[in-house]
Amino acid sequence: METIYDVLSQEHKHVLSMFEEAMSSGSKEILFRIKAEIDLHMEGEEKLYYPLLEEKEESRDIARKAYIEHNEERALMYELEGMGKKSENWTARLNELKEVITHHVQDEEGQIFEKSRNILSQQQVGELT
C-alpha cells in the first residue's frame, strides 16, 4: 500500500526532473508547469501534513522550518515569473530555485519523514494518503 511518504517522494522526483528540461530549454512554460506542481504539493503539505507535525513538541521545529523553506521557494518562483527568460540572471535564479527545492526535499525525505514515522500513528498516515 502506498503511503504519504511514497506519494511525496514521487512528487519530489517529478518536480526535480522538470528542472533539467527548464534549464536546458529556458522555457518559461516549463517554469509555470513546475510552479503549478510545486503550489499543489506545498498546499497539501501545509494544510494536511505539517499541521500534524506542529501538534507534537518533538516535530514542531522541523515543521516550522519546512514552512520557511516553502516561503523561500515561493519568493524565488515569484521572482522568476517576473523575469524575462533572456535575463542574465534567469539561469542563475532557476538554478538557485532548484537547489533550494533539492535541499528541502533532502530535509523532508530525511529528517521530516523520519520524525514523522516516529510520531504519527498508522491511522494518521493512512488518512493523509
Buried (B, 14 or more C-beta within 10 A) or exposed (E): EEBBBEBBBEBBEEBBEBBEEBBEEEEBEBBBBBBEBBBEBBEBBBEEBBEBBBEBEEBEEBBEBBBEBBEBBBEBBEEBEEBEBEEEEBEEBBEBBBEBBBEBBEBBBEBBBEBBEEBBEEEBBEEBE
